[in-house]
Every structure is written in structure tokens, then in C-alpha cells.
Amino acid sequence: MDQQLLIDAVNQTMPFGKYAGRKLLTLPEPYLVWFHKQGFPQGKLGEQLALMYEVKLNGLEGMLKPLLK
């Protein structure tokens, strides 16, 4: 995986919904689980949300917090 893709995903801001304005890494796990069940949006945002779902599922968010800008 390209390191820049991970950095971009961690620092992407949620553009809509209940958590609009929050960084994807800081989204609550239940919200990402809901997206996983409903289907992630198409495109780059969906890919980034799916990546954050995997990060949270595997307990890796603490390791990625230093990447937040």
C-alpha cells in the first residue's frame, strides 16, 4: 500500500452526515460498521472509509494517530 494513501485517508474529513467535519480516523467504530453493512459510498471516499473500517476492526488506530494533521 502506498504510504501517502494511508496518510490521506487518516486526514480526510467526513463531508456529510452526523459526523461531517471529523477526520475519518476519529469516526466511531459503530458508524463504520454501519457503512460496512449498508455499503460504502462509491469512489475515493468509500475506499478510505473501508480502510478506516479495517484499521478500527484490527485495533490499529492508536498506531495511526501520529499521522493526524
Backbone torsions as a table, in degrees:
resi	resn	phi	psi	omega
1	MET	NA	140.3	177.8
2	ASP	-71.0	127.8	-177.9
3	GLN	-59.2	-38.1	-178.9
4	GLN	-65.0	-33.6	177.1
5	LEU	-62.1	-40.3	178.6
6	LEU	-67.1	-45.2	178.5
7	ILE	-60.7	-43.7	179.0
8	ASP	-62.7	-41.9	-179.5
9	ALA	-65.4	-43.3	-179.8
10	VAL	-61.0	-37.6	-174.8
11	ASN	-97.0	-0.1	177.2
12	GLN	-66.0	138.4	177.6
13	THR	-93.7	134.7	177.4
14	MET	-65.9	120.4	-173.5
15	PRO	-85.2	-10.7	-175.4
16	PHE	-151.5	170.9	173.0
17	GLY	84.4	-170.7	-176.2
18	LYS	-56.9	-32.8	-175.8
19	TYR	-108.9	26.4	178.1
20	ALA	-55.8	136.2	178.4
21	GLY	94.7	-11.1	179.3
22	ARG	-92.6	149.0	174.9
23	LYS	-67.0	144.0	-177.1
24	LEU	-58.5	-35.8	-179.8
25	LEU	-63.8	-26.0	-177.3
26	THR	-92.7	1.2	178.3
27	LEU	-66.4	142.1	178.1
28	PRO	-65.3	143.8	-179.5
29	GLU	-57.1	-42.1	179.1
30	PRO	-59.1	-32.5	177.7
31	TYR	-65.9	-43.0	178.2
32	LEU	-68.7	-35.3	175.9
33	VAL	-63.6	-40.9	177.8
34	TRP	-59.3	-46.6	177.5
35	PHE	-60.4	-40.5	179.8
36	HIS	-59.5	-41.1	-180.0
37	LYS	-73.5	-38.7	-176.5
38	GLN	-83.1	-25.9	-175.0
39	GLY	109.9	129.4	178.8
40	PHE	-73.7	152.0	177.0
41	PRO	-60.1	158.6	177.0
42	GLN	-71.6	155.0	172.2
43	GLY	89.3	-163.8	-174.1
44	LYS	-60.6	-43.7	-179.6
45	LEU	-60.2	-43.1	178.5
46	GLY	-61.4	-40.9	177.6
47	GLU	-64.2	-40.6	179.6
48	GLN	-67.8	-40.9	177.4
49	LEU	-64.0	-39.9	177.7
50	ALA	-63.4	-38.9	177.4
51	LEU	-64.7	-43.7	179.1
52	MET	-65.5	-33.6	174.9
53	TYR	-59.9	-46.9	179.6
54	GLU	-65.0	-38.7	178.1
55	VAL	-60.2	-49.9	-178.9
56	LYS	-66.4	-41.7	-179.4
57	LEU	-59.0	-35.2	-177.6
58	ASN	-97.8	7.5	175.4
59	GLY	67.4	34.0	-175.4
60	LEU	-102.2	3.0	-174.4
61	GLU	-63.9	-34.6	178.4
62	GLY	-61.0	-35.3	180.0
63	MET	-69.9	-27.1	-176.9
64	LEU	-94.9	-10.4	-179.0
65	LYS	-56.1	-34.8	177.2
66	PRO	-62.8	-15.6	179.3
67	LEU	-81.6	-12.3	180.0
68	LEU	-65.8	136.6	178.0
69	LYS	-107.0	NA	NA
